[in-house]
């Protein structure tokens, strides 16, 4: 009798589970689903259209499974569960509520607005496309470049440091741990010095943006080989003839302001403003006051550090992207064919409304391979900005001091036949232009990353 009751109970459990799965499946396939996940900063997969080709090559089933996973009912609830489990499984140190979410180091997330007609094949990943015709720097040429004078005396902590891979979450803020290396400093200083040797009559300016861990994390994450100030000082020490604005000190003086996002690795527009102020001071430019500009904001930004960690703490504390409209007029273009500068398309410096999850697209609309900007600043000055995404927030400020600005993202040029730019050729008719490097400290330190490889292609 007991076995019969047990058997009936088992059938009830199995039937209930099947009904539950079936109900979830039907809801998932029939309800109205969002197309973008604000929390994950990505477009959600959509159910594919059936075709015999996709059926037989298997892509139909993989795309269908991805869409099913992305349209699971109560998806945000399950993301919260995942975040809690992941946080519980990570290293927690100290008694101050700090959590280190262990994530593997990787290149800065490279994103391009795929609807922009100015972007070409192979640029979404930052890696060269299969049809790449760009001439890469050979290993011999790279080693010759690295033979440029470099003095690491007194900075031995960057040669034998301990690597910590992860994002620290503390006081509602996410912070990526920096692991500086001697080779990284040597490599970055080499490419900037090489650029100066190519254009001895042009001013070459280098801005390395520290990340928020330098100012807000516990001491163990900004000492020894994690010491961003020391790494930046080491780079400056090895850059004679290069203008090196003291951005670190300027931001540190304003660290109580909203200079870094809580959920993203970028500085805010105010952080970029203080970098711009320091650049202006050390190059003799007259900085535009932030207090004279029209302010706007875009709310509900969950950035890259949330995306890496799925931290519930960060999810509850989204950022606001503030922007300031340039006081001067701006006319910007991207190009369908950068190599020949043909098929121009109008672009914006500030996007007051951003569709999608990455609100940092507010600045220049995200990472474009090349932007040409004419401004109403009547200075007659030209700037060539070589940057990663950190430089996007700097662009609106520079518009006040340069009549012409060329913005080059080395991760996205020289990757296909339609986006070839060689600095040696590009600078021939710009004898007085300022060449400005602006990069996130992680990219400056990463000799195997797409930013560094892109700069090597640019100066080849």
For each residue, the residues with C-beta under 8 A, 3 or more apart:
1: 4 5
2: 5 6
3: 6 7
4: 1 7 8
5: 1 2 8 9
6: 2 3 9 10
7: 3 4 10 11
8: 4 5 11 12
9: 5 6 12 13
10: 6 7 13 14
11: 7 8 14 15
12: 8 9 15 16
13: 9 10 16 17
14: 10 11 17 18
15: 11 12 18 19
16: 12 13 19 20
17: 13 14 20 21
18: 14 15 21 22
19: 15 16 22 23
20: 16 17 23 24
21: 17 18 24 25
22: 18 19 25 26
23: 19 20 26 27
24: 20 21 27 28 72 73
25: 21 22 28 29 68
26: 22 23 29 30
27: 23 24 30 31 73
28: 24 25 31 68 71 72 73
29: 25 26 47 68 71
30: 26 27
31: 27 28 71 73
32:
33: 44 70 71
34: 37 44
35: 43 44 46
36: 42 43 44 356 357
37: 34 40 41 42 43 44 70 75 357
38: 41 300 302 357
39: 76 79 302 306 315 357
40: 37 79 307 357
41: 37 38 302 303 304 306 307 357 358
42: 36 37 307 357
43: 35 36 37 356
44: 33 34 35 36 37 67 70 71
45: 63 66 67 69 70
46: 35 67
47: 29 63 64 67 68
48: 54 59 60 63 64 67
49:
50: 54 55 60
51: 54 55 60
52: 55 56
53: 56 57
54: 48 50 51 57 58 59 60 63
55: 50 51 52 60
56: 52 53
57: 53 54
58: 54 61 62
59: 48 54 62 63
60: 48 50 51 54 55 63 64
61: 58 64 65
62: 58 59 65 66
63: 45 47 48 54 59 60 66 67
64: 47 48 60 61 67 68
65: 61 62 68 69
66: 45 62 63 69 70
67: 44 45 46 47 48 63 64 70 71
68: 25 28 29 47 64 65 71 72
69: 45 65 66 72
70: 33 37 44 45 66 67 75
71: 28 29 31 33 44 67 68 75
72: 24 28 68 69 75 78
73: 24 27 28 31
74: 77 78
75: 37 70 71 72 78 79
76: 39 79 80
77: 74 80 81
78: 72 74 75 81 82
79: 39 40 75 76 82 83 310 315
80: 76 77 83 84 312 315
81: 77 78 84 85
82: 78 79 85 86 310
83: 79 80 86 87 309 310 311 312 315
84: 80 81 87 88 312
85: 81 82 88 89
86: 82 83 89 90 101 309 310
87: 83 84 90 99 101 169 309 311 312
88: 84 85
89: 85 86
90: 86 87 99 100 101 102 166
91: 99 100 102 166
92: 98 99 100
93: 98 100
94: 98 218
95:
96: 170 218
97: 170 171
98: 92 93 94 168 169 170 218
99: 87 90 91 92 168 169 170 311 313
100: 90 91 92 93 164 166 167 168 169 177
101: 86 87 90 166 167 168 169 308 309 311
102: 90 91 165 166
103: 106 165 166 167 308 309
104: 165
105: 165 179
106: 103
107: 110 126 443 446 449 450 451
108: 265 388 389 440 442 443 449 451
109: 304 307
110: 107 124 125 126 367 411 412 450
111: 124 358 366 367
112: 116 119 123 124 366 367 368 369 412
113: 116 119 361 365 366 368
114: 119 124
115:
116: 112 113 119 334 345 347 365 366 368
117: 334 336 343 345
118: 334 335 336 338 343 345 347 368 369 370
119: 112 113 114 116 123 124 334 368 369 412
120: 123 336 338 369 415 416 418 419
121: 129 131 415 416 418
122: 125 127 128 129 130 131 132 415 416
123: 112 119 120 126 129 369 412 415 416 419
124: 110 111 112 114 119
125: 110 122
126: 107 110 123 411 412 415 450 454
127: 122 415 450
128: 122 132 134 136 414 415 416
129: 121 122 123 132 415 416
130: 122
131: 121 122 416 417
132: 122 128 129 414 415 416 417
133: 416 417 420
134: 128 414 415 420 457 460
135: 457 460
136: 128 456 457 460
137: 141 142 145 456 457 460
138: 141 142
139: 142 143
140: 143 144
141: 137 138 144 145 460
142: 137 138 139 145 146 456
143: 139 140 146 147
144: 140 141 147
145: 137 141 142 148 190 191 194
146: 142 143 150 186 187 190
147: 143 144
148: 145 189 190 193 194
149: 238
150: 146 185 186 189 190 238
151: 237 238
152: 155 156 158 159 182 185 186 234
153:
154:
155: 152 158 159 182 185 230 231 234
156: 152 159 160 182
157: 160 161 224 225 227 230
158: 152 155 161 180 181 182 184 185 225 230 231 234
159: 152 155 156 181 182
160: 156 157 225
161: 157 158 179 180 181 224 225 226
162: 224 225
163: 179 225
164: 100 177 179 221 226
165: 102 103 104 105 177 179
166: 90 91 100 101 102 103 176 177
167: 100 101 103 174 175 176 177 305 308 309 311
168: 98 99 100 101 174 175 176 177 213 217 218 221
169: 87 98 99 100 101 173 174 175 309 311 313 314
170: 96 97 98 99 173 175 216 217 218
171: 97 216
172: 262 313 314 316 317
173: 169 170 212 216 260 262
174: 167 168 169 262 263 264 305 306 308 309 311 314
175: 167 168 169 170 211 212 213 216 217 221 305
176: 166 167 168 211 212 213 265 305 442
177: 100 164 165 166 167 168 213 217 221 226
178: 210 211 213 214 221 222 226 228 231 441 442 445
179: 105 161 163 164 165 225 226 445
180: 158 161 184 185 225 226 227 228 230 231 445
181: 158 159 161 184 185 225 445
182: 152 155 156 158 159 185 186 234
183: 186 187 447
184: 158 180 181 187 188 231 444 445 446 447
185: 150 152 155 158 180 181 182 188 189 231 234 235 238 445
186: 146 150 152 182 183 189 190 238
187: 146 183 184 190 191 447 452
188: 184 185 191 192 208 235 444 445 447 452
189: 148 150 185 186 192 193 235 238 239
190: 145 146 148 150 186 187 193 194
191: 145 187 188 194 195 452 455 456 459
192: 188 189 195 196 204 206 239 242 437
193: 148 189 190 196 197 238 239 241 242
194: 145 148 190 191 197 198 459
195: 191 192 198 199 204 423 435 437 459
196: 192 193 199 200 204 241 242
197: 193 194 200
198: 194 195 423 424 427 459
199: 195 196 202 204 427 435
200: 196 197
201: 431
202: 199 427 430 431 432 433 434 435
203: 243 283 434 435
204: 192 195 196 199 241 242 243 434 435 437
205: 242 243 244 245 279 283 434 435 436 437
206: 192 235 239 242 243 244 436 437
207: 245 247 275 279 394 436 437 438 439
208: 188 232 235 247 439 441 444
209: 247 267 271 275 390 438 439 440 441
210: 178 214 215 228 229 232 247 248 251 441
211: 175 176 178 214 228 260 265 440 441 442
212: 173 175 176 215 216 217 260 261 265
213: 168 175 176 177 178 216 217 221 222 226 228
214: 178 210 211 217 222 228 229 248 252
215: 210 212 222 251 252 255 260
216: 170 171 173 175 212 213 255 260
217: 168 170 175 177 212 213 214 221 222
218: 94 96 98 168 170 221
219: 222 223
220: 223 226
221: 164 168 175 177 178 213 217 218 226
222: 178 213 214 215 217 219 226 227 228 229
223: 219 220 226 227
224: 157 161 162 227
225: 157 158 160 161 162 163 179 180 181
226: 161 164 177 178 179 180 213 220 221 222 223
227: 157 180 222 223 224 230 231
228: 178 180 210 211 213 214 222 231 232 248 441
229: 210 214 222 232 233 248
230: 155 157 158 180 227 233 234
231: 155 158 178 180 184 185 227 228 234 235 441 445
232: 208 210 228 229 235 236 248 441
233: 229 230 236 237
234: 152 155 158 182 185 230 231 237 238
235: 185 188 189 206 208 231 232 238 239 244 444
236: 232 233 239 244
237: 151 233 234
238: 149 150 151 185 186 189 193 234 235
239: 189 192 193 206 235 236 242 244
240:
241: 193 196 204
242: 192 193 196 204 205 206 239
243: 203 204 205 206 282 283
244: 205 206 235 236 239 282
245: 205 207 250 275 278 279 281 282 283
246: 249 250 278 282
247: 207 208 209 210 250 251 274 275 278 279
248: 210 214 228 229 232 251 252
249: 246 252 253 278
250: 245 246 247 253 254 274 275 277 278
251: 210 215 247 248 254 255 259 267 271 274 275
252: 214 215 248 249 255
253: 249 250 274
254: 250 251 257 259 270 274
255: 215 216 251 252 259
256:
257: 254 270
258: 268 270 322
259: 251 254 255 267 268 270 271 274
260: 173 211 212 215 216 266 267 268 271
261: 212 264 265 266 267 268 301 303 305 319
262: 172 173 174 314 317 319
263: 174 301 302 303 304 305 306 314 317 318 319
264: 174 261 301 303 304 305 306 319 360
265: 108 176 211 212 261 303 304 305 440 442
266: 260 261 303 304 360 389 390 393 440
267: 209 251 259 260 261 270 271 272 275 390 393
268: 258 259 260 261 271 272 321 322 393
269: 272 273 321 322 323 324 363 393 396
270: 254 257 258 259 267 273 274 290 322
271: 209 251 259 260 267 268 274 275 393
272: 267 268 269 275 276 390 393 394 397
273: 269 270 276 277 290 324 397
274: 247 250 251 253 254 259 270 271 277 278
275: 207 209 245 247 250 251 267 271 272 278 279 394 438
276: 272 273 279 280 287 394 397 398
277: 250 273 274 280 281 287
278: 245 246 247 249 250 274 275 281 282
279: 205 207 245 247 275 276 282 283 285 436
280: 276 277 283 284 285 286 287 401
281: 245 277 278 287
282: 243 244 245 246 278 279
283: 203 205 243 245 279 280 434
284: 280
285: 279 280 401
286: 280 401
287: 276 277 280 281 400 401
288: 292 293 327 397 400 401
289: 292 293
290: 270 273 293 324
291:
292: 288 289 327
293: 288 289 290 324 325 326 327
294: 324 325
295: 322 323 324
296: 322 323 324 325 350 352
297: 320 321 322 323
298: 301 320 321 323 352 353 354 359 362
299: 318 320 321
300: 38 318 320 359
301: 261 263 264 298 318 319 320 321 358 359 360
302: 38 39 41 263 306 307 314 315 318 319 357
303: 41 261 263 264 265 266 306 307 319 358 359 360
304: 41 109 263 264 265 266 307 308
305: 167 174 175 176 261 263 264 265 308 309 311 314
306: 39 41 174 263 264 302 303 309 310 311 314 315
307: 40 41 42 109 302 303 304 310
308: 101 103 167 174 304 305
309: 83 86 87 101 103 167 169 174 305 306 314
310: 79 82 83 86 306 307 315
311: 83 87 99 101 167 169 174 305 306 314 315
312: 80 83 84 87 315 316
313: 99 169 172 316 317
314: 169 172 174 262 263 302 305 306 309 311 317
315: 39 79 80 83 302 306 310 311 312 318
316: 172 312 313
317: 172 262 263 313 314
318: 263 299 300 301 302 315
319: 261 262 263 264 301 302 303 359
320: 297 298 299 300 301
321: 268 269 297 298 299 301 354 359 360 362
322: 258 268 269 270 295 296 297
323: 269 295 296 297 298 350 352 362 363 396
324: 269 273 290 293 294 295 296 396
325: 293 294 296 350 396
326: 293 329 330 349 350 375 396 399 400
327: 288 292 293 400
328: 375 376 377 399 400
329: 326 375 376
330: 326 349 373 374 375 376 399
331: 346 373 374 375
332: 346 347 348 349 364 371 372 373 374
333: 344 345 346 347 371 372 373
334: 116 117 118 119 344 345 347 368 369 370 371
335: 118 338 341 342 343 344 345 370 372
336: 117 118 120 342 343 344 345 418
337: 340 341 342 343 418 419
338: 118 120 335 341 369 370 413 418 419 420 421
339: 417 418 419 420 421
340: 337
341: 335 337 338 344 372
342: 335 336 337
343: 117 118 335 336 337
344: 333 334 335 336 341
345: 116 117 118 333 334 335 336
346: 331 332 333
347: 116 118 332 333 334 364 365 368 371
348: 332 351 364 365
349: 326 330 332 363 364 373 395 396 399
350: 296 323 325 326 362 363 396
351: 348 354 361 362 363 365
352: 296 298 323 362
353: 298
354: 298 321 351 358 359 361 362
355:
356: 36 43 361
357: 36 37 38 39 40 41 42 302
358: 41 111 301 303 354 361 366
359: 298 300 301 303 319 321 354 362
360: 264 266 301 303 321 363 366 389 392 393
361: 113 351 354 356 358 365 366
362: 298 321 323 350 351 352 354 359
363: 269 323 349 350 351 360 392 393 395 396
364: 332 347 348 349 367 368 371 392 395 407
365: 113 116 347 348 351 361 368
366: 111 112 113 116 358 360 361 389 392
367: 110 111 112 364 388 389 392 409 411 412
368: 112 113 116 118 119 334 347 364 365 371 407 409 412
369: 112 118 119 120 123 334 338 408 409 412 413 419
370: 118 334 335 338 406 407 408 409 413 419 421
371: 332 333 334 347 364 368 395 405 406 407
372: 332 333 335 341 404 405 406 407
373: 330 331 332 333 349 395 399 404 405 406 407
374: 330 331 332 403 404
375: 326 328 329 330 331 399 400 402 403 404 405
376: 328 329 330
377: 328 381 399 400 401 402 403
378: 403
379: 401 402 403
380: 403
381: 377 401 402 403 404 432 434
382: 402 403 404 405 406 430 432 433 434
383: 398 401 402 404 405 406 433 434 435 436
384: 405 406 408 426 427 430 433 434 435 436
385: 391 394 395 398 405 406 407 408 436 438
386: 408 410 435 436 437 438 455 458
387: 390 391 392 394 407 408 409 436 437 438 439
388: 108 367 391 409 411 438 439 440 443 451
389: 108 266 360 366 367 392 440
390: 209 266 267 272 387 393 394 438 439 440 443
391: 385 387 388 394 395 407 438 439
392: 360 363 364 366 367 387 389 395
393: 266 267 268 269 271 272 360 363 390 396
394: 207 272 275 276 385 387 390 391 397 398 438
395: 349 363 364 371 373 385 391 392 398 399 405 407
396: 269 323 324 325 326 349 350 363 393 399
397: 272 273 276 288 394 400
398: 276 383 385 394 395 401 402 405 436
399: 326 328 330 349 373 375 377 395 396 402 405
400: 287 288 326 327 328 375 377 397
401: 280 285 286 287 288 377 379 381 383 398
402: 375 377 379 381 382 383 398 399 405 434
403: 374 375 377 378 379 380 381 382
404: 372 373 374 375 381 382 383
405: 371 372 373 375 382 383 384 385 395 398 399 402
406: 370 371 372 373 382 383 384 385 426 433
407: 364 368 370 371 372 373 385 387 391 395
408: 369 370 384 385 386 387 413 421 458
409: 367 368 369 370 387 388 412 413 454
410: 386 413 414 451 454 455 457 458
411: 110 126 367 388 450 451 454
412: 110 112 119 123 126 367 368 369 409 415 419 454
413: 338 369 370 408 409 410 419 420 421 454 457 458
414: 128 132 134 410 419 420 421 422 454 457 458
415: 120 121 122 123 126 127 128 129 132 134 412 419
416: 120 121 122 123 128 129 131 132 133 419
417: 131 132 133 339 420
418: 120 121 336 337 338 339
419: 120 123 337 338 339 369 370 412 413 414 415 416
420: 133 134 338 339 413 414 417
421: 338 339 370 408 413 414 426 458
422: 414 425 426 458 460
423: 195 198 426 427 458 459
424: 198 427 428 459
425: 422 428
426: 384 406 421 422 423 430
427: 198 199 202 384 423 424 430 433 435
428: 424 425
429:
430: 202 382 384 426 427 433
431: 201 202
432: 202 381 382
433: 202 382 383 384 406 427 430
434: 202 203 204 205 283 381 382 383 384 402
435: 195 199 202 203 204 205 383 384 386 427
436: 205 206 207 279 383 384 385 386 387 398
437: 192 195 204 205 206 207 386 387
438: 207 209 275 385 386 387 388 390 391 394
439: 207 208 209 387 388 390 391 443 444 451
440: 108 209 211 265 266 388 389 390 443 444
441: 178 208 209 210 211 228 231 232 444 445
442: 108 176 178 211 265 445 446
443: 107 108 388 390 439 440 446 449 451 452
444: 184 188 208 235 439 440 441 451
445: 178 179 180 181 184 185 188 231 441 442
446: 107 184 442 443 449 451 452
447: 183 184 187 188 452
448: 452 453
449: 107 108 443 446 452 453
450: 107 110 126 127 411 453 454
451: 107 108 388 410 411 439 443 444 446 454 455
452: 187 188 191 443 446 447 448 449 455 456
453: 448 449 450 456 457
454: 126 409 410 411 412 413 414 450 451 457 458
455: 191 386 410 451 452 458 459
456: 136 137 142 191 452 453 459 460
457: 134 135 136 137 410 413 414 453 454 460
458: 386 408 410 413 414 421 422 423 454 455
459: 191 194 195 198 423 424 455 456
460: 134 135 136 137 141 422 456 457
